[in-house]
Amino acid sequence: MRDAIRFVRNGRIVERRDFAPTDLLLDYLRETEGATGTKEGCGEGDCGACTVAVGRLRGNRLVYEPVNACIQLLGQVDGCEIVAVDDLADENGDLHPVQASMHDHHGSQCGFCTPGFIMSLFALYHSTEERVDRSTVNDWLAGNLCRCTGYRPIVDAALAACGDRRSDRYAANASDTAGLLSFLLDEDDIFVGDSDRFFAAPATIDNLADLYESHPDATIVAGATDVGLWITKQFRDLPKVIHVGRTKGFDEITETDYDLTIGAGATYAAAEPYFRALDPDLGELLRRLGSKQVRAAGTIGGNVANGSPIGDTPPALIALDATLELRRGRDTRRMPIEDFFIDYGKQDRQPGELVVSLHMPKMNASHIFRCYKISKRFDQDISAVMGAFRFTVSDDGQITEARIAYGGMAAIPKRARNAEAALTDTMLRDSRAWSRAFAALREDFDPIGDHRASARYRNETAHALLGKALIEAAGTTSARTRVIGHRVVVA
């Protein structure tokens, strides 16, 4: 058992024992270190002004990922290197290539957002992106907001700095840094505090399950992209925090020819290539979920376990007939993911019970899948309506099964059972069956209106998304073709 966290700052190991369960990385940098280059903007992981780079060992390789320090708990950075904007210029005052390029291309005016842009681009500079074009840069900067300069000079600066990446001192020191991080990796549980107030990070799934069973009132934290806002916006006191980021195997992703298993601690970034391989729509769904900073920290399991009615992944997982594995102590159980959601803020989860993994059957040649996210902003916005559709189509073009799920249409992510029944055992191109399904959809949902969308808008959008899915499915299949994702295979 270890009663301290350890991380790397500027080539040295820092050890901290005196911190509260809800202390944030941003506050440590600004108030303890005096590293005030990192700014506090929105306090909820939207504006990106607080972005820092977190260095981790992925296998034997040192990887830098952008993270929002304003909602990252200090305890989460155990075993990592933290790079802030204050660190980038060398001891002679020479700017990092990304900083120099931002200066040369006039990429800053007020400068408040600039540190976050710099650190996102620092992570891009060290990424494995084979080609850095304008689209790539835009994706990396989707979580950084600027209200002064405009994005063109910032993107130009990124293209100039990252298009022809040369080694900086972080790359030159990568071997030494990796050595420090390897030294920090151990199999000790972390427990800082006492039985009434603590930050804990178990090293094994068994220890995690036992600790949570003993403290069912504790808050489970994976990426803190949701829990962080409980602290910064709702001012909740969370006396007991159990972090799953050090739990070996909790983030494991495995696949066979038939299914995909995703550990609840797997981040969106880690899961994205697997989702994209299942279907391009799934890959695009994850690309539009939050920002690079959010996807580097947030987890698939957390998106399900928090029970939000507007979470992006649950409708898609429901449509794909995914199942959920839960664990309490040494007891485990599995259920269809749709059964996990009972009512708003209520899930089928007992006190001290964890979501440990998700299991997704892979699609075959008879399946057609589509999913669509509708939001006010294209990037980094919460869904107003999320629709996911999987049709099983026979050789002669008959729909033998329809699985239709929506988010934002009810208090929970929910299947459209009546619309499914109206389509099942009908021909895919039967317009009369479509009309019956559209009418049935009105019986499936009675959405509310809120600041994201009115009830009428949600109803009309759900209707339109079902029509879009059917039109696309009917246009890409016949008795002689199959669709796997977006690929048409001629029989």
VMD Tcl script that draws the C-alpha trace (Angstrom):
set ca {
  {0.00 0.00 0.00}
  {1.33 3.44 -0.94}
  {0.20 6.63 0.84}
  {1.42 9.08 -1.81}
  {1.14 9.78 -5.52}
  {4.22 10.25 -7.69}
  {4.61 11.96 -11.05}
  {7.30 13.57 -13.19}
  {7.77 17.31 -13.57}
  {10.66 18.75 -15.56}
  {12.76 15.62 -15.32}
  {12.30 14.98 -11.60}
  {9.94 12.86 -9.56}
  {7.41 14.72 -7.40}
  {5.76 12.94 -4.47}
  {2.57 14.28 -2.85}
  {0.84 13.08 0.30}
  {-0.93 16.21 1.44}
  {-3.84 16.53 -0.96}
  {-7.60 16.22 -0.76}
  {-9.59 13.67 -2.80}
  {-11.02 16.44 -4.99}
  {-7.87 18.53 -5.50}
  {-7.46 19.42 -9.17}
  {-4.34 19.34 -11.32}
  {-4.92 22.94 -12.43}
  {-4.96 24.19 -8.85}
  {-1.78 22.29 -8.05}
  {0.04 23.83 -11.02}
  {-1.11 27.39 -10.38}
  {-1.30 27.56 -6.60}
  {1.34 25.10 -5.41}
  {3.96 25.33 -8.15}
  {3.17 28.88 -9.27}
  {3.05 27.65 -12.89}
  {0.44 30.24 -13.86}
  {0.87 29.95 -17.62}
  {-1.90 27.35 -17.56}
  {-5.17 29.32 -17.43}
  {-8.54 28.64 -15.88}
  {-11.34 29.42 -18.31}
  {-14.65 27.58 -18.29}
  {-13.88 25.16 -15.46}
  {-15.68 22.35 -17.24}
  {-13.34 21.08 -19.97}
  {-14.91 23.00 -22.86}
  {-12.65 25.96 -23.63}
  {-9.25 24.26 -23.49}
  {-7.40 27.17 -21.85}
  {-6.22 24.81 -19.10}
  {-4.83 22.15 -21.46}
  {-1.65 20.39 -20.39}
  {0.12 17.41 -21.92}
  {0.19 14.17 -19.95}
  {2.98 11.76 -20.83}
  {2.32 8.06 -20.34}
  {3.98 4.83 -21.34}
  {1.88 2.99 -23.91}
  {3.73 -0.27 -24.17}
  {7.34 0.84 -24.41}
  {6.55 4.15 -26.09}
  {6.19 7.55 -24.42}
  {2.94 9.16 -25.57}
  {1.78 12.72 -24.89}
  {-1.96 13.38 -24.73}
  {-3.77 16.69 -24.16}
  {-5.88 16.83 -20.99}
  {-8.07 19.51 -19.39}
  {-6.31 20.26 -16.10}
  {-9.39 22.06 -14.71}
  {-11.33 18.79 -14.32}
  {-8.43 16.37 -13.88}
  {-7.98 15.24 -10.29}
  {-4.45 15.57 -8.99}
  {-4.47 11.94 -7.90}
  {-5.15 10.81 -11.47}
  {-1.67 11.82 -12.65}
  {0.16 9.21 -10.60}
  {2.77 7.55 -12.79}
  {2.62 10.25 -15.49}
  {4.72 13.14 -16.72}
  {2.97 16.52 -16.67}
  {4.08 19.12 -19.23}
  {2.66 22.64 -18.88}
  {3.14 25.65 -21.16}
  {5.56 27.15 -18.62}
  {7.94 24.24 -19.29}
  {8.32 24.47 -23.06}
  {10.91 27.22 -23.59}
  {14.41 26.01 -22.81}
  {16.65 27.41 -20.09}
  {18.06 29.94 -22.57}
  {14.57 31.26 -23.27}
  {14.39 29.79 -26.77}
  {10.81 28.97 -27.66}
  {9.52 25.53 -28.52}
  {8.83 25.19 -32.29}
  {5.08 25.32 -31.65}
  {5.42 28.51 -29.61}
  {7.69 30.10 -32.20}
  {5.30 29.23 -34.99}
  {2.33 30.73 -33.12}
  {4.35 33.94 -32.71}
  {5.47 34.03 -36.33}
  {1.95 33.46 -37.68}
  {0.29 35.96 -35.33}
  {-1.76 33.23 -33.69}
  {-2.43 35.11 -30.44}
  {-4.08 38.35 -29.36}
  {-5.36 38.45 -25.78}
  {-3.34 35.33 -25.08}
  {-5.72 33.81 -22.55}
  {-6.53 30.81 -24.72}
  {-3.04 30.59 -26.21}
  {-1.46 28.28 -23.58}
  {-4.14 25.69 -24.26}
  {-3.63 25.90 -28.02}
  {0.11 25.57 -27.52}
  {-0.27 22.43 -25.42}
  {-2.75 20.78 -27.80}
  {-0.32 21.45 -30.63}
  {2.58 20.18 -28.52}
  {0.70 16.88 -28.22}
  {0.07 16.89 -31.97}
  {3.77 17.65 -32.54}
  {4.58 14.45 -30.65}
  {1.77 12.36 -32.09}
  {2.03 9.54 -34.60}
  {-0.21 11.31 -37.13}
  {1.33 10.38 -40.47}
  {-0.11 13.39 -42.23}
  {-0.80 16.72 -40.57}
  {-3.21 18.63 -42.81}
  {-5.81 21.28 -42.06}
  {-8.47 18.69 -41.22}
  {-6.14 16.94 -38.77}
  {-5.29 20.22 -37.06}
  {-8.95 21.20 -36.82}
  {-9.73 17.91 -35.12}
  {-6.90 18.36 -32.63}
  {-8.03 21.92 -31.85}
  {-11.76 21.21 -31.56}
  {-11.46 21.48 -27.78}
  {-9.69 24.85 -27.79}
  {-11.74 28.02 -28.15}
  {-10.52 31.44 -29.30}
  {-12.67 34.57 -29.41}
  {-10.01 37.05 -30.56}
  {-7.62 35.84 -33.21}
  {-9.74 33.50 -35.24}
  {-8.56 30.06 -36.19}
  {-6.86 30.58 -39.54}
  {-3.52 31.92 -38.21}
  {-3.55 29.30 -35.44}
  {-4.08 26.49 -37.95}
  {-1.39 27.99 -40.19}
  {0.97 28.00 -37.22}
  {0.14 24.37 -36.51}
  {0.75 23.33 -40.11}
  {4.10 25.09 -40.14}
  {5.25 23.62 -36.83}
  {3.86 20.11 -37.13}
  {4.04 19.53 -40.88}
  {7.79 19.00 -40.73}
  {8.32 17.82 -37.20}
  {11.86 17.85 -35.92}
  {13.12 16.60 -32.61}
  {12.65 18.84 -29.59}
  {14.24 18.29 -26.20}
  {11.28 16.19 -25.08}
  {11.93 13.76 -27.91}
  {15.65 13.85 -27.15}
  {14.97 13.05 -23.49}
  {12.26 10.47 -24.21}
  {14.41 7.53 -23.14}
  {15.24 9.14 -19.78}
  {11.61 10.11 -19.22}
  {10.44 6.61 -20.09}
  {12.91 5.29 -17.54}
  {11.47 7.52 -14.83}
  {7.93 6.49 -15.69}
  {8.93 2.82 -15.70}
  {10.37 3.32 -12.22}
  {7.05 4.81 -11.07}
  {5.05 1.86 -12.35}
  {4.41 -0.52 -9.47}
  {1.74 -2.93 -8.28}
  {0.99 -1.08 -5.05}
  {-2.49 0.14 -4.22}
  {-2.66 3.87 -3.48}
  {-4.60 5.02 -0.44}
  {-4.19 8.63 0.69}
  {-6.26 9.65 3.71}
  {-8.30 7.65 6.21}
  {-11.44 5.53 6.14}
  {-13.67 8.62 6.24}
  {-11.94 10.71 3.59}
  {-9.56 9.31 1.01}
  {-8.25 9.14 -2.53}
  {-7.62 5.54 -3.57}
  {-6.29 3.95 -6.73}
  {-6.31 0.14 -6.52}
  {-3.82 -1.75 -8.67}
  {-5.92 -4.86 -9.38}
  {-9.55 -5.51 -10.27}
  {-9.96 -7.74 -7.21}
  {-8.72 -4.98 -4.91}
  {-10.89 -2.42 -6.69}
  {-14.00 -4.56 -6.27}
  {-13.23 -5.27 -2.61}
  {-12.61 -1.60 -1.81}
  {-15.80 -0.44 -3.49}
  {-17.82 -3.16 -1.76}
  {-16.44 -1.90 1.55}
  {-17.12 1.75 0.62}
  {-20.24 1.76 -1.58}
  {-20.66 5.49 -0.85}
  {-17.39 6.27 -2.65}
  {-17.31 8.01 -6.02}
  {-15.79 5.97 -8.83}
  {-13.62 8.11 -11.11}
  {-12.23 7.04 -14.47}
  {-11.51 10.11 -16.62}
  {-13.34 12.69 -14.43}
  {-14.81 14.33 -17.54}
  {-18.17 14.16 -15.73}
  {-17.17 13.97 -12.07}
  {-14.84 16.94 -12.53}
  {-17.87 19.12 -13.18}
  {-19.51 17.91 -9.98}
  {-16.56 19.58 -8.25}
  {-16.14 22.75 -10.31}
  {-19.79 23.54 -11.12}
  {-21.90 21.78 -8.51}
  {-19.39 22.27 -5.68}
  {-19.99 18.78 -4.37}
  {-17.88 17.46 -1.55}
  {-16.69 13.98 -2.52}
  {-15.01 12.62 0.61}
  {-14.21 9.21 -0.88}
  {-12.79 8.89 -4.38}
  {-11.75 5.60 -5.99}
  {-9.78 6.07 -9.21}
  {-9.75 3.14 -11.66}
  {-6.96 4.47 -13.89}
  {-4.24 2.34 -12.25}
  {-6.30 -0.86 -12.13}
  {-4.50 -3.40 -14.28}
  {-6.71 -4.91 -16.96}
  {-9.64 -2.57 -16.28}
  {-8.96 -0.75 -19.57}
  {-8.21 -3.87 -21.61}
  {-9.75 -4.21 -25.07}
  {-9.92 -7.68 -26.63}
  {-11.55 -8.96 -29.79}
  {-12.26 -12.21 -31.54}
  {-13.71 -12.90 -34.97}
  {-17.16 -12.61 -33.42}
  {-17.13 -10.00 -30.66}
  {-15.38 -7.09 -29.03}
  {-14.87 -6.70 -25.27}
  {-14.09 -3.24 -23.92}
  {-12.90 -2.78 -20.37}
  {-14.86 -0.09 -18.55}
  {-11.67 1.92 -18.05}
  {-10.79 2.08 -21.76}
  {-10.71 5.67 -22.98}
  {-12.60 6.91 -26.01}
  {-9.25 7.43 -27.74}
  {-8.23 3.82 -27.14}
  {-11.60 2.46 -28.26}
  {-11.94 4.64 -31.36}
  {-9.96 2.47 -33.82}
  {-11.89 -0.62 -32.71}
  {-15.21 1.17 -33.11}
  {-14.18 2.49 -36.51}
  {-13.26 -1.03 -37.62}
  {-16.73 -2.25 -36.62}
  {-18.40 0.49 -38.66}
  {-17.34 3.93 -39.93}
  {-20.40 5.53 -38.32}
  {-19.19 4.33 -34.91}
  {-15.76 5.80 -35.54}
  {-17.28 9.14 -36.52}
  {-19.50 9.05 -33.44}
  {-16.45 8.82 -31.17}
  {-14.57 11.46 -33.16}
  {-17.39 13.89 -32.42}
  {-17.63 12.92 -28.77}
  {-16.05 15.78 -26.87}
  {-12.57 16.83 -27.93}
  {-9.09 15.33 -28.02}
  {-8.74 16.33 -24.37}
  {-12.02 14.64 -23.41}
  {-11.38 11.52 -25.48}
  {-7.91 11.10 -23.96}
  {-9.41 10.97 -20.45}
  {-13.08 9.96 -20.68}
  {-14.08 6.30 -20.85}
  {-16.69 4.17 -22.58}
  {-17.63 2.57 -19.27}
  {-18.09 5.95 -17.63}
  {-20.35 7.11 -20.46}
  {-22.60 4.14 -19.70}
  {-22.29 4.00 -15.90}
  {-23.30 7.62 -15.32}
  {-26.71 6.82 -16.81}
  {-27.12 10.04 -18.77}
  {-30.12 10.08 -21.13}
  {-28.02 12.02 -23.64}
  {-24.81 10.01 -23.53}
  {-23.54 9.40 -27.05}
  {-22.51 5.74 -26.87}
  {-25.47 3.99 -25.13}
  {-27.94 4.24 -28.07}
  {-25.34 2.78 -30.43}
  {-24.45 0.04 -27.95}
  {-28.12 -0.80 -27.47}
  {-28.70 -0.98 -31.23}
  {-25.70 -3.30 -31.51}
  {-27.13 -5.66 -28.87}
  {-24.26 -5.07 -26.45}
  {-24.19 -6.58 -22.98}
  {-22.80 -5.22 -19.76}
  {-20.77 -7.03 -17.10}
  {-21.05 -5.83 -13.51}
  {-19.17 -6.91 -10.43}
  {-19.78 -6.58 -6.69}
  {-17.02 -8.04 -4.58}
  {-16.32 -11.40 -6.20}
  {-19.79 -11.79 -7.74}
  {-20.37 -10.91 -11.39}
  {-23.45 -10.72 -13.59}
  {-24.25 -9.76 -17.17}
  {-27.25 -8.04 -18.70}
  {-28.32 -6.46 -21.98}
  {-27.15 -2.87 -21.81}
  {-30.68 -1.59 -22.45}
  {-31.81 -3.20 -19.15}
  {-29.19 -1.25 -17.18}
  {-31.11 2.00 -17.58}
  {-34.25 2.06 -15.39}
  {-35.22 5.73 -15.03}
  {-33.61 9.14 -14.96}
  {-30.62 8.93 -12.63}
  {-31.42 5.31 -11.77}
  {-29.61 2.24 -13.07}
  {-29.76 -1.45 -12.28}
  {-26.63 -1.29 -10.15}
  {-26.44 -2.38 -6.53}
  {-24.46 -0.45 -3.89}
  {-20.79 -1.28 -4.31}
  {-21.33 -2.77 -7.78}
  {-19.05 -1.78 -10.66}
  {-19.46 -1.71 -14.40}
  {-16.38 -3.70 -15.45}
  {-16.76 -4.34 -19.20}
  {-18.94 -4.12 -22.28}
  {-19.36 -6.91 -24.83}
  {-20.36 -6.14 -28.41}
  {-21.13 -8.82 -31.01}
  {-19.60 -8.00 -34.36}
  {-21.89 -7.44 -37.30}
  {-22.12 -9.86 -40.18}
  {-23.05 -9.55 -43.84}
  {-26.77 -9.43 -43.07}
  {-26.48 -6.33 -40.86}
  {-26.83 -2.69 -41.86}
  {-25.90 -0.15 -39.20}
  {-26.27 3.62 -39.04}
  {-25.95 6.13 -36.22}
  {-26.38 9.90 -36.23}
  {-25.64 12.59 -33.67}
  {-27.62 15.83 -33.84}
  {-26.28 18.77 -31.84}
  {-26.16 22.54 -32.08}
  {-22.40 22.53 -32.65}
  {-20.74 19.95 -34.85}
  {-17.77 19.53 -32.51}
  {-17.72 19.13 -28.75}
  {-21.40 19.43 -28.03}
  {-23.97 17.33 -26.21}
  {-26.56 15.57 -28.34}
  {-30.03 16.99 -28.70}
  {-31.01 13.70 -30.35}
  {-28.89 10.63 -30.96}
  {-30.24 7.83 -33.16}
  {-28.78 4.38 -33.79}
  {-30.19 1.71 -36.13}
  {-29.28 -1.87 -36.93}
  {-31.31 -3.74 -39.52}
  {-30.86 -7.45 -40.20}
  {-31.78 -8.08 -43.84}
  {-32.29 -11.47 -45.51}
  {-31.15 -12.46 -48.99}
  {-34.45 -11.42 -50.52}
  {-34.40 -7.96 -48.86}
  {-36.66 -8.68 -45.89}
  {-35.97 -7.03 -42.53}
  {-35.84 -9.96 -40.12}
  {-34.87 -7.83 -37.13}
  {-34.80 -4.11 -36.40}
  {-33.01 -2.58 -33.42}
  {-33.63 1.15 -33.06}
  {-32.41 3.19 -30.09}
  {-32.47 6.89 -29.31}
  {-30.85 9.20 -26.80}
  {-32.39 12.51 -25.81}
  {-35.93 11.26 -26.43}
  {-36.71 9.97 -22.92}
  {-35.37 9.91 -19.37}
  {-33.07 7.05 -20.43}
  {-31.52 5.80 -23.68}
  {-34.40 3.78 -25.05}
  {-35.40 1.42 -27.84}
  {-38.23 2.29 -30.22}
  {-40.07 -1.00 -29.77}
  {-43.18 -0.03 -31.72}
  {-41.20 1.22 -34.70}
  {-39.10 -1.94 -34.61}
  {-42.21 -4.11 -34.68}
  {-43.62 -2.14 -37.60}
  {-40.51 -2.88 -39.68}
  {-39.82 -6.48 -38.67}
  {-40.77 -9.08 -41.30}
  {-41.36 -6.41 -43.96}
  {-39.42 -5.73 -47.13}
  {-36.71 -3.14 -46.73}
  {-38.04 -1.12 -49.65}
  {-41.69 -1.32 -48.63}
  {-42.72 2.34 -48.25}
  {-45.96 1.35 -46.54}
  {-43.98 -0.34 -43.77}
  {-41.90 2.82 -43.43}
  {-45.07 4.87 -42.96}
  {-46.27 2.48 -40.26}
  {-42.88 2.74 -38.53}
  {-42.98 6.54 -38.62}
  {-46.44 6.50 -37.03}
  {-45.35 3.93 -34.46}
  {-42.37 6.08 -33.51}
  {-44.79 8.71 -32.22}
  {-46.05 6.10 -29.75}
  {-42.56 5.18 -28.59}
  {-41.52 8.55 -27.20}
  {-42.94 11.62 -25.49}
  {-39.83 13.80 -25.18}
  {-39.55 16.96 -23.11}
  {-38.39 20.35 -24.33}
  {-35.36 21.98 -22.79}
  {-32.60 24.45 -23.68}
  {-31.12 22.00 -26.19}
  {-34.26 21.30 -28.20}
  {-38.03 21.50 -28.04}
  {-40.18 18.39 -27.77}
  {-41.50 19.01 -31.28}
  {-37.98 19.34 -32.68}
  {-36.96 16.08 -31.04}
  {-39.97 14.23 -32.42}
  {-39.44 15.55 -35.94}
  {-35.70 14.85 -35.80}
  {-36.19 11.29 -34.58}
  {-38.64 10.75 -37.47}
  {-36.12 12.21 -39.95}
  {-33.25 10.08 -38.65}
  {-35.27 6.89 -39.01}
  {-36.12 7.92 -42.57}
  {-32.48 8.70 -43.31}
  {-31.38 5.31 -41.99}
  {-33.99 3.48 -44.08}
  {-33.22 5.44 -47.23}
  {-29.50 4.78 -46.88}
  {-30.09 1.11 -46.11}
  {-32.47 0.64 -49.04}
  {-30.08 2.39 -51.37}
  {-27.16 0.14 -50.55}
  {-28.68 -3.32 -50.44}
  {-30.69 -5.66 -52.61}
  {-31.23 -9.40 -52.96}
  {-27.79 -9.61 -54.53}
  {-25.74 -7.31 -52.30}
  {-24.64 -6.99 -48.70}
  {-23.44 -4.04 -46.67}
  {-20.73 -4.33 -44.03}
  {-20.49 -0.86 -42.52}
  {-20.41 1.31 -45.62}
  {-18.92 -1.33 -47.92}
  {-21.18 -2.88 -50.54}
  {-20.28 -6.49 -51.26}
  {-21.81 -8.06 -54.35}
  {-22.95 -11.65 -53.84}
}
mol new
graphics top color blue
foreach p $ca { graphics top sphere $p radius 0.5 }
foreach p [lrange $ca 0 end-1] q [lrange $ca 1 end] { graphics top cylinder $p $q radius 0.2 }
display resetview
